[in-house]
Amino acid sequence: AGLQSLLAQLLMPVSAYAVVTIDKHGSILSANQSAVKLFGYSQAEMLGKKINMLMPSPYAEQHDSYLTRYLDTKEPHILRKSRVITALTKEGEALPLRLSVSEAETSRGTLFIGVFERVNDNRVLLDTDEFGKIYHVKGNLFLTFGYRKAELLGQNISIICPQPIADAHAGYMKGYADGTKEEKVVGKIRNLSALHKDGTLVDVSLLVKKAILRIHGKDEEIKEVRGFRGVITPVDKVEAMATLTLSGRIISASDNFNLLFGYLPGELVGKRVVRLMKENPKDLFSAKVNTCLEKEIECIHKDKSIFNAQLSIHKASPTISSDSCLNQEVLVCKITRGRNSRLWILWKGLYGLP
């Protein structure tokens, strides 16, 4: 009763947020009504279960090792910080959430208090005709590019391309439409630099698909025209996670990991992660990786572009609990992408510019 009273006092100021408390083993001690609503589980379904139940792979398998590492070293990697994570609802929906974690010492031992809040989806969907004229916009356009929807409708997609790409873009679209240009973008995931309204560059992941647009004509009749749908996701400071074998083969990867490197879900499983890095495998993956390894590296996207990132690797072992998500020793790999002004070079390659 005393513990429940303490938890109620701790959670009272943040009752508008989803709040979950766990013990040092990761077992859920309490969840407020906002957490029940957010994750879709009842309190009875959550209490006593591992917090891993609210995480997609590979985070679920990795969380026990993070708790163990903190309790052993007391080095705070996420405590007292706010970060965007991916959570998993009862229905299997992946939710981007902002998480803040704090620690409390009680007579019952160490507690960790997680405060979750929804974050805006910063993806942008742009529908254009074959020549790049924008007809439909969906998503948080202002957050990503600084434009209001009305400012882009009717404009050419080149408005968000940096120079000299913007001037060449119309010719590329025309050449693709009449078959004189080779298709280099459609159906592929590319990392590129786009242009913000304020003139700064925004590093994004771009996936372009062919689409049929339904457009209202001057006489209000709806006509169908061939075009494209672009899915644009900012990748500045994206944090990507993967679980690896001790030899560096990918067991599982987060959605952000696939996004960052331009691969489809499952496409990287079983592959050696060093294929994604301009590094000597002997420097990264060996039996000597017993503590956390951190270093700046150059990564290789599927489209062959290069970007800089911070790499963190540590070994994780199965815990003695019966509900441990690991059944073998693994390496936990975290890659945090930094700003990279080199991506605009890829635009030049796509458009054949010197």
Beta strands, then each sheet from edge to edge (+ up, - down):
strand 1: 18-23
strand 2: 28-31
strand 3: 82-88
strand 4: 94-106
strand 5: 109-118
strand 6: 124-129
strand 7: 134-139
strand 8: 189-195
strand 9: 201-216
strand 10: 222-234
strand 11: 239-244
strand 12: 250-253
strand 13: 293-300
strand 14: 306-316
strand 15: 330-337
sheet 1: 2+ 1- 5+ 4- 3+
sheet 2: 7+ 6- 10+ 9- 8+
sheet 3: 12+ 11- 15+ 14- 13+
end
